[in-house]
Amino acid sequence: MAVEDVIVEPWYMMQMVQAFLQAPVYHIVIEVLLIVWIIGLLFSKSYRIQERVQLTEKEKEDLLAEWQPEPLVPDTPEDHPALHPRVVSGKAGLKVVVDGKECLNLATLNFLGMLGNKRIEKAANSALYKYGVGSCGPRGFYGTVDVHLDLEDKLAKFTRTEEAILYAYGFATIASAIPAYSKRGDIVFCDEGACFAIQKGLLASRSKVVYFKHNDMEDLERLLKEQAKDDKKNPKKAAVTRRFVLVEGIYMNYGDIVPLPKLVELKYKYKVRIFIEESLSFGVLGDNGRGVTEHFGVPIEDIDLISANMEMSLASIGGFCCGDSFVIDHQRLSGQGYCFSASLPPMLSVAASEALLIMEEKPGIFEELRTRCKWLHAKLSSIPGLKVCGEPISPIMHLQLAAQSSRTEDTTKLETICNECMNQGVALTVARYLEGEEHLLPPPSIRIAVNVELTEDDINDATSVITNVAKMVL
Amino acid sequence: MDRTQPKGSPRVPAGTMGDGGTTYSGVNPNAVWLNSRGIWLSYVIAVTILHLILLSIPFLNVAQAWTLTNVVHNIGNYIFLHMLKGTPWETNWDQGKSRLLTHWEQIDFGEQFTTTRKFLFLAPVILFILASFYTKYDPLHFVFNLSTMLLVLIPKLPQLHGVRIFGINKY
């Protein structure tokens, strides 16, 4: 009897049971098997799928027996520089008082001389009396003060982008921005000489990192070509992979400038997104101090994200990212340093706003800074025994030994030079790295920072001091 | 059956969330929401409502309504548990770890044969048995019911955890 014949007739339980007794055998067999399987399933234990090799008891015992505990705090030599920090008293402006001695400051990154600027101090003081010292809350929980929104607005207008986002700590800016966009399964092409903050951001992002040789666009192109070949082999995977190129405007470890036009060309050819870390080039390069994009005349729309530290040119604390609205807005929920740290103290936001205003009012200081960089670079190049690394217009230059031997020897020589120079009134510092943690350890060097307030006399005096000391030590 | 703490998941202090796990911070909600209090009952009620709606359509007879309930339930099960990958929200804490995993593979962080998974195994089987009974073991209906039930049961087996046949739905 066909089932469709009984459309209007109600189905009685008797009929149903009858149908069950007349059911085909294969059907009953399958149902019985299912019920047996269910009962087996209900009594099965839960387990995890093992992905790792399981060690036998003996292997575990062997491993435990051969383990030698290392001390929690390893022995440090007595003369380790971290144990003898130089103490600065007062403001570290053009002249700094180190360990009681007044020296010319060529060590701190106060490029535009904003530290100690009376106008900024006055604005910060009135903000201090209005808002207090700290903000005591992350941006999402009553930590957003009107001065933060004001500063973000000003930064967006200054850099001519759509939106900017503020972070409370410079290191955390780029280290939060990278993992917000790049996740597992994505690829980041990063310069070998990138700073430590970038390296930590890449580690946190869990993406595949491909390092290209420092400032070598041919090497980058070769890697991009290889990636394009792999993508052709697996187009479905390529369709869900995001690709980024991460560079710095001026590299902290080397002092050279990224060749941006070529990079933008590669961006459009191989479809990658560019992130630039502009801590050292913001407020230094370009006619109006807008950074490496203005310096090369590259339209800012070509760059996907710019991240910068406010701890250098702006002499405040914290950092910012700027770019298109839909890019920057994502960080408001995904930027770990934005969501889970207290916001920038209002006093420092106001100081940064004021510094930005000064930068807008006096666009001549950028050319002045670059002139001084060029003078210092030229003078330092003529010192026998030392060579200068970095572009002439970069405010950071590294003095390396011309004849390099082992790392410890070179570092000791450079430290001696620094100490002697300090005795003679020039404050210098050896560039410090976490030696076990850096991806590519640069050669030991003295890192020199240029200040726009340096006069030609200052530069000449400093150079002669360094020359004499170098002659003495080397 | 203790449903308050799925095995292998991050420990939560007793009494924080009360029930089986709507969410605790830093954890993929997809992995724990099906352990929540009342979810299984809601599932059963949802299937019942679907069946009642299908029964109300005048030109379907009882057998067709049952088969349709079974088929629609199984297809919905397949799409939501085995076809859609990843999560509908940002996973800020795990950097996209579950981007390529289906919902089934994310349940209870990949642990096999937990109570939720057993419940989801049971649902299509019980529906199949009921549908067979109410269609009076008709062969044509049997074909539809069995094929959709197999479609939904086979991807749930632990042997097929993370397996993508012919690379379909892999990325």
Interface residues (C-beta under 8 A of the other chain):
Chain A: V3 E4 V6 I7 W11 Q15 M16 A19 F20 Q22 A23 P24 H27 I30 E31 L34 I35 I38 L41 L42 S44 K45 S46 Y47 R48 I49 P179 K183 R184 G185 D186 A204 S205 R206 S207 K236 K237 A239 V240 L333 S334 Q336
Chain B: K7 G8 N61 V62 A63 E90 N92 Q95 G96 K97 R99 L100 D108 G110 E111 Q112 F113 T114 T115 R117 K118 F121 L122 V125 F128 I129 S132 F133 Y134 T135 K136 Y137 D138 P139 H141 F142 L146 P158 H161 G167 K170 Y171
